[in-house]
Amino acid sequence: MHLVPFRYLTFIATAAIFVLSLFYYDHYWLPVLAGALTLVGISDLLQTKRALRRNYPILAHFRFFFESIRPEIRQYFLESDSEATPFSRSQRSIVYQRAKEQTDKRPFGTQLDVYEAGYEWINHSIAPAKVTGHDFRIEIGNHPDCRREKPYSASVFNISAMSFGALSANAILALNGGARSGGFMHDTGEGSISPYHRENGGDLVWEIGSGYFGCRNQDGTFSEERFIANASSEQVKMIELKMSQGAKPGHGGVLPGPKVTIEIATTRGVMVGEDCVSPAAHSAFSTPLEMLHFIDRLRTLSGGKPTGFKLAIGHPWEFFAIVKAMLETGITPDFIVVDGSEGGTGAAPLEFTDHVGTPLQEALVLVHNTLVGANLRAKVKIGCSGKIITAFDIARLLALGADWCNSARGFMFALGCIQSQSCHTDRCPTGVATQDPQRQRALVVSDKIARVAHFHQNTMKALAELIAAAGLAHPQELRPHHLVRRISPNQVKLASALLPFLEAGQLLDPSQLPQLPPVFGLYWPKAQSASFQRLD
């Protein structure tokens, strides 16, 4: 005789309570509750899709419940302040505090292990500088290829690319309102310029991806007429051609037809209810030379607005080919935005987020060095994005070669994002990354406009204090020798000694190539302006 397995006891006990409660009960809710659970148990036993439910009727649902709130349990009760998954509690807290104008000071010293390999700091000066302001700006397009009367004056800290559709209407309204209030720029993302980008009048960088949303013909090809209509807006300050993004480079994407609402369809120039496809590659060009001519075409059609491109670095010879095309044609973009593989996205395959693309440090240094080595750095500004939250993050990347930094998730935190990591489910608990009208209603635009502006302003104030301590007057004065990294418990190195940095024009002198880092010595000669493929 076999005893009833322990795993069925909960179901049997529940069924017994239900039967007994039909005859002996003082409260009506007992048979109702026990009956409902008994039906759940019967359903578990009869279904064939989940083995766990068949073996553990009723009990299995407790497991599913706790699994569903695992991120919250970890976030609220288990994670340490400095554990980054992907952003630590300390990182999120500093954004919340600065956005809400609360104190952002820390008591009792650092919680970081300053003797752990990888720890970084900026050396301070015994004679700190006096920095009177914190509105640090750079001019983009201030060279002959830019045909504007004036180049665009950009903050060194701005909102990175996030499309309407990925973010809610209220989130876009708040971000753009904050950008206008704080005097910084707001990248539209490749989903084009929505009415919510326009309503508050903040400066826009119009990102154009492979789907050409907002400037496409019905067959998905580029439309000059529609491009001019959007690019001529005074609110659009710069044009950014998206080649790839850090979180899923070379992947493309599809917004399923059921999610393509009238608003999204109108904004992107696609059909309501039909799949909205972002191809992995552009159709307007296929070689580095064609790409640069396309960028120059966009610049001309926009009336001479600063025009550049964004990319995540993959094969180094492909970027070298673009730079060789610049040298051959004399066409240079006004800017390049480097997106690190640690960048965020609403949804991407695990393999892409974890194992495709170059991290920001290496990507930024490669782009900076290549432009320096080709004598083009003075003509091309460099922006960068990828897990940028604090003033130190900004200072670190400016020291490594960037002119300005963009942040996406930092400004999402300023909107109230709690890192629930449910962006792809349309069930964002704070109304930031959802199209559900009821959920996004929780995001009060007027309140969040102020928080976005405060986060930017207070981060810039922190940056001013940081560079003043280093004896500098402007973040543009930061150099690799200001940044120090611990290599081991008893060894540290300046970034200038740890990472390779080229001298002006070195790539143009063949005799210099053997002395350069291997990536240049090996792949620069094999790159060709007429193709993204290397010469073997």
N, C-alpha and C positions, 0 to 999 in steps of 0.2 A: 504494500500500500504506500503510495507516494504522498507525502505531505504537500499541502498547498505552498508553492514558492513564496518566499517573503515578499517578492516584488509585487505580488497581487493582493497583499493584505490590505493596502489602503483602499483599493477598489471594493474588495469584499466587505470591509468594515463600513464603507460609505453606503453600499447597497443594503447592508443589514440595518443601518440607522434609518435609511429611507423606509424600509418595510415596517420597522417597529414604530416609527413616527406616525404612520398612518393610523395606528391604534392607540398609541399613548403619546400625546403631545399637548403642551400648554400654549405653544406659540405657532402660528401658521407658517412662519418663515422656515422652520426646521425641515418639514417635508419638502418644501419648495427647493431649498438649498441642497439638501441631500439628494433629491430627485434629479436636479440639474447636474450635479457631479456624477451621479450614477449614469446618466445618459452620455456624459463626456467619456466615462470609462468604457462604456459599451462601444461608443464610436472609436475609441482608441484601439480596442481589441479587433474590431472588424476592418479598419482601414489597412491598406497594404503599402503605403508609401513611406512610412517612418517606422523603422524597427524599434526605436526607443519607445515610442508610444505603445506599440504592441506588447513590449516586455514590461513596461512600467506605466500602465494605465493610470491616469490622473497625475501621478507623481512627475511624469515627464514634462508636464506643463510648467511646473515650478522651475525645472531646469531651464526651459526655454525663456521663462520670464527673467530669471536672474542673468541669463546670458544676454538678453536684450538690453539690460541696464548695466552691463559690465563696464562700459566706458564711464558712466556716471559714478559708479562705485569706486572705480580706480581714481577718477579725477577728484572726487570729493573726500575720499577717505584714505587712499593708499599712496598716491604719488607724492614724491618729495617736491619741494619748491623749485629745485633746479633740474628736475628730470624733464627733458624736452621730448614730448610725444604728441604732435611734432613741436608744440610750443609749451614751455614749462609754465607752472603756476606763477613763478616770479615774472616771466615775460608778459604773461596776460595781465597780471596785476599792475605792472607799471603802465600799461596802456590804459586800463580802466581808471587808474588814479589820475593820470594826466588828462584824460578825456573829461573826467568829472571835476577837474580842478581841485582834487584832494592832494594831500601831502604825498610826495613821492620819495621821501627820504627813508633811509634804512638804518635801524639801530644796531649796535653791538658788533659791527664788522661784517666782512664778507662771509657768505656761506659757501663760496667756491674754494676748492683746494688749489691754492696758488702754486703748489709744487707738482701738480699733475701735468703730464705731457699734454701739450695743446693749449694750455692756459695762455692768454694773450693780454697785453696791456699797452698803453701809450706812455712813453716817458714824458715826465713833466719838466718844466724849466724852473730854475732857481729864481728867474726874473719873469714871472707871468706877465702876459700882455694885458692891455686894457681894451676889451672888446665892448663897444658901446651899444651895439645892436645885435639882433639875432635873425634878421631877414636876409639870409645869405642867398645870393642869386648868381646865376651864370647866364651868359648870352649864347643862344643857340642860333646858328645861321649867320654868324658875323664873319663871312668870307665871301669872295666874289661870286661863288656859285649860287648864293642866296639872293634872289632878286627882290626881296622886300625892301621897303624904305628903311625899316628897322628890324633887327633880329628879335627873336622872342626872348624876353627876360624871364627865366624859369627859376623857381625855388630849387634848392638842392635836395628837397624831400617832397615827393609827390605821390598821388594815388596811382597804383599800377592797374594794368588792364583787367577789367571785370565787366562782362557784358550784361545788358538787360536781357533777362531770360535765365541767366545763371543767378543773378541777384534780382531781388524784388523791385518793383517800381518805387516803393518808399525808400529802399536802401539807395537806389540811384539818385533820387531826389535829395536825400540827406548828404550823400557824398559830394554831389555837385554844389549844393548850397554851402557846405563846409569849405570846399575849394574856393568858391567865390569870396566867402567871408575871410578866409585866411590868406588869399593871394597865392595859391599854388595850382598846379594843373591836375586834371582828371583824365586818365586814359579811358576811352570808351570800351575797350575790348573789341573783339572782332564782330560782335553782334550789331554793329553800326550805331548811329546816333538816334536814340529814342526820344519821344517827347519829354521824358523825365530827365534826360541829359540837358535839354534845352531850357526847361522851365525856370531854373534859378540863375542861369547865365554864367556859370563858372567856366573858366578856360578849359578847352577840350583838346586832347590829342586824339585825332581820329585814327583808330587802328583798322587797317584793311587786311583781312586774311584771304586765304585761298578761295573762300566762298564769295568774295567781293560783295558782302552784304552792304546794302545802301548804295552800291554803284555797280549793279549787275544787270545783265540782260536776262530774259526769261530762261535761256539755256545755261545760265550760270557763268557766262563770260563777262569780262569787264565792260562797263558802259561809261564812256566819256561824259555823256550828257548827264547822267545821274550823279557821277562823281563831281562834276562842276557845281551842280545844284547844292550838294551838301558841303563841299569844300569851300565854297564862296561865303559861307556863314562867317560873320565876324567872330563868333564864339570859337570857331575852330582855329587854333593857333598853330598847330603842326600836324603833319601827315606821317603816319607810321605804317610801313609795310611789314606785316608779320610773316616771317619765314618759318618760324617754329617757336614753341614755348617750352619752358623747362620741364614741366611735369609730364608732358607726353609728346616729346619732339618726334616729328616724322610720322605722326599717327593720324591726324585729321579727326573728324568726329561727325556724329549724326544726332540732331535733335529730332526725336520721333514725331511723326505727324500729329498724334493726339495732343502733344504739348505745344504745337505751333498755333497759338491763338491769333486772333485778328490783330492785336497790338504787335505781337512779335513778327507776324507776317508782313504787316505794313512797314515796320521799322527795317526789316531785313530785305524786303523786296522779294519775298517768296510767296507761295500759295498757302492759304489757310488749310490746315489738316494734312499737308503733305510733308514727308520727311525733309528736313533742312540739313543738307550735306555740306560739311566743310572738307573738301578733298585734302589728301595728304600733301599734294603738290600744287603749285600755281599753274594756271593755263595761259597766263599772259606772257610768260617767258619760260625758257628752259636752260639758259646758259648764263654765266656771270655777266657777260657783255649785254645780253638782252635785259637782264635784271637791272643793271645800272641805267640803261636807256629808259626802262619803264619808270624807275624812280625819278629820272629827270623829266619825263613826261608828266608824272603826277605833280611835280613841283611847278612846271609851267602851267598846267591846267588849273592849279590852285591859286594862281596869281603870284607865285614865287614864295609861298609859305615854306618855312623850314621843313624838309622832308628827309626821312631816314628809314631805317628798318630795324626790326627786332629779330633776334635769333638765339637759339640755344646752340652751343658749340658741340658738334659731333666730330666728323672727319676733319682734321685740321687743314688738309689740302683744299677743302671746299672754301673755307674762309680765305685762305691764301689766294685762291683763284679769283675771288671777288676783289681782293686788294690789287692783284695784278691787273684786273679789268679797270680799276680806278686809275692806275698808272697809265694804261694804254689809251683810255678814252679821255682822261682829264675830268671825268665826271666823278664827283665825290658826294656821298650823302652828307647832309648836315649833321646827322647823328646816327649812332648805333646803340641800341639797347640790348645789353647782354642779359639773358635770362638763365639763371642757374638751374641745375636739375633738381635742387631742393625747393623749387617754386611750387606753388599750390595750384589746384584746379578743382572744379566742382566734381569731376569724376574722371578716372583714368584707370587702365589696367594696372594691376599690381606690379607686373614686370617693368612697365614703363616708369612708374613713380619711383621704383626702387633701384632699377638697374639700366636705365637708358639716359644718355646725356651726360655732359660734363658739369661737375659742381661749379658754383659761381666763382670761387677763388681762381681756379685754374683757367676757366673760360675768360674771365675778365683780364687776367694777366696776359693770356695769349692774344686777345684782341688789342689791348693796349700796346704790347710789344710789337705786334705786326705793323700797326700804324706808325709807331715810332721808327721802326726799322725801315719803313718805306717812305719816310719823310712826309707822312700825311697826317700826323697826330694833331697839328695845329689847325687843320681844316675840319676835323671830325670830332664832335663832342661824343662822350660815352656816358650812357646811363646804364644802370644795372638794377636787377631785382632778384630776390630770393631770400626769404626769411629775415627781412630787415625790420627791426622793431625799435631799437634804442639808438641814442645818439652815438654810442660806441660802435654799433653796427655800421652807421653811416660813415663815421670817421675812419674806421678800418678799411672800408671799400674805397673811399676817396684816396686814402694813402696808397692803395694798390693800383690806382689808375683811373677810377671813375670820376666823372664830373658831377653827376647827381645820382640819387637813388630813388627808386620807386618801391612802394609797399602795398600789397593787396590785403593780406590777412591782418596786418597791423591796423589798417583802417576799418576792417571788418570788426575787430575787437572794439574799436572806438564806437562802432554802431551798436555794440551789445552782444556780438557773437560770443558764445561760451565754449567753442570748440567741441560741439556735440558730434561733429563729423557725420552729419546727416544731410549734407548739401545736395546729394544726388537722389534723395528720397522725396523731396518736396515737402518734408515735414520739419523744416528748420524751426526750432522752438522759440527763436527770437525774431522771426520774420525777416531775416536778412537774405537768406538764400532759398526763397520759395516763391511760387506764383499763387499760392493759396490766399485768397483775399482776406480770409479771417485771420490767418496766421500773420500776414504782413501788416495787418491793422494794428498789431501790438507795437510796431515800430513807429513811434511818434516823430514825424519828420522835423518839426521845429526844435525839439529837444536834441535830436541826434545831429542836426546841423551844427549846433553849438559844440557838441562833444567832438566831432570831427575836427573842427577848427581849433579847439583847445588842445587836442592831442598833437596836432601839427605844431602849434605855437610853443607848447611846453617842451616838445622834443627839440625844437630849434633853440630854445633857451638853454637846454642841457648841452646841446652841441656847442653853443657859444662859450659856456663855462669850461667845456672840455678843451677846446682849442686855445682858450686864454691860458689855461694851466700849462699847456704845451709851449707857450710863448709865441703863439701865432695870432694873426689878425683875421684870417679868413680860412675856411675849410679847404680852399683850393691850394693852400700852402702846405697841406699835409703830404708827406712823402713816405716811401717804404721804410726809411731809417727811423721814422717816428714810432713804428709798430714793432713790438717785441713779442717773441713767442718762446715758450719753454719747450725744449726738446726732450729733456730728461730731468730727474730731480736735481741734478747739479750742472745743467747746461742750458743756456738761453742763447738765442740768436736774433738779430735784427732781421726784419722781413727783407731788407735790401741785400742781406747776405744769404738768406735762406732761399729766396725765390730769384729766378733769372730775370734781369731787366736789360733790354737792348739799348744801345746808343743810337742816336739819330742817323738814319741812312745806312745802317749796317747791312740790311738785306739787299741793298742795291750794289754792294761791292762783293762780287763772287769770291774774292780772296778771303773774305771775313767768314764765309759760311762754315768752314771746318771748326772755327773757334766758338760757334754759336751753340746753344742748347740743341740736342739731337732732333727735336721736333722741327726746327727750322732747317738744320743742315740736311735732314732727310727728305722733308716734304715740300719745302719752298721751291726747290728746283723742279719738282714733279708737278706742281700746280700749273694750270693753264687757263688763261682768261676766256678761252672759247668753250670750255666745258667744266662741269663740276667733277668730272672723272680725272684721276691723276694719270700722268704719263709714266708708264712702267718700262 
